Amino acid sequence: MSDTTRSTVRFDRLKALIGEALERLGLPDQDAVTVAALMAEADLQGSDGHGVSRLPQYARRIKAGGFNVKPNIRVVREQASTALVNGDNNNGMGHLLNLPMAKARGF
């Protein structure tokens, strides 16, 4: 395939592909959906380094035990515009800690 050949993949299909792969790698269903949505959104925004191109690296790291696929993430303290989240300090997927990020963006 030449460098000038392009393929288009619909957002919902890309998200489903990533989610299915992450579920097969052992992430709980809802966590896989969350991570997949954020990765697909990164591609949509042009942040390719945070999108689907990371999937092979994540898969290798999960298979090697480098990611905790079932971290005990919990909100320690939450206020209107801030949140303190304990991510289990155990190499979970950073995508799952998005409550503080959502508050920072004003959502």
C-alpha positions in Angstrom: 0.0 0.0 0.0 1.4 3.4 -0.9 1.7 6.3 1.5 -0.9 8.2 -0.5 -3.6 5.5 0.0 -6.1 6.4 2.7 -8.9 4.5 4.3 -11.8 5.9 6.2 -13.2 4.1 9.2 -16.4 5.4 10.9 -16.0 6.6 14.5 -18.5 4.1 15.9 -16.7 1.2 14.1 -13.3 2.3 15.4 -14.6 2.6 18.9 -16.2 -0.9 18.7 -13.0 -2.4 17.4 -10.9 -0.9 20.1 -13.4 -1.9 22.8 -13.7 -5.5 21.6 -9.9 -5.8 21.6 -9.6 -4.5 25.1 -12.4 -6.8 26.4 -10.6 -9.8 24.9 -7.4 -8.6 26.7 -9.3 -8.8 30.0 -10.6 -5.3 30.7 -14.1 -5.3 32.2 -16.8 -4.3 29.6 -17.4 -0.8 30.9 -13.7 0.0 31.3 -13.1 -1.2 27.7 -15.9 1.0 26.4 -14.5 4.0 28.3 -10.9 3.5 27.1 -12.1 2.8 23.5 -14.2 5.9 23.4 -11.3 8.1 24.6 -8.8 6.5 22.2 -11.2 6.9 19.2 -11.9 10.5 20.2 -8.1 11.1 20.3 -7.9 10.0 16.6 -10.9 12.1 15.7 -9.2 15.2 17.2 -5.9 14.5 15.4 -4.1 13.3 18.5 -3.0 10.1 16.7 -0.4 9.3 19.3 -3.1 8.7 21.8 -5.5 6.8 19.6 -5.8 3.4 18.0 -2.1 3.4 17.0 -1.4 2.7 20.8 -3.5 -0.5 20.8 -0.7 -2.9 19.9 1.5 -1.4 22.6 -1.3 -1.6 25.1 -2.0 -5.2 24.1 1.7 -6.2 24.6 1.8 -4.5 28.0 -1.4 -6.1 29.2 -0.2 -9.5 28.1 3.1 -9.0 29.9 1.3 -8.0 33.1 2.3 -4.4 32.9 -1.2 -3.1 33.2 -3.7 -4.0 35.9 -6.8 -4.6 33.9 -9.0 -4.5 37.1 -7.7 -1.7 39.3 -9.7 -0.6 42.3 -10.4 3.0 41.3 -12.3 5.1 43.8 -13.3 8.7 44.4 -11.7 9.8 47.8 -13.2 13.3 47.8 -15.3 15.2 45.3 -16.4 18.8 45.2 -18.2 20.8 42.5 -15.0 21.5 40.5 -12.5 19.0 41.8 -12.1 15.4 42.6 -9.4 13.3 44.4 -9.3 9.9 42.8 -7.3 6.9 44.1 -6.3 5.0 40.9 -5.1 2.0 42.9 -1.4 2.9 42.2 -1.2 -0.3 40.3 -0.6 0.4 36.6 -4.3 0.7 35.6 -5.3 2.3 32.3 -5.0 6.1 32.9 -8.0 6.6 30.7 -10.2 5.4 33.5 -9.3 8.3 35.8 -11.2 10.8 33.8 -13.5 12.3 36.5 -10.9 14.9 37.5 -10.1 15.6 33.9 -13.8 16.1 33.1 -14.2 18.5 36.0 -11.1 20.4 34.8 -12.7 20.8 31.4 -15.9 22.0 33.0 -18.1 19.1 32.1 
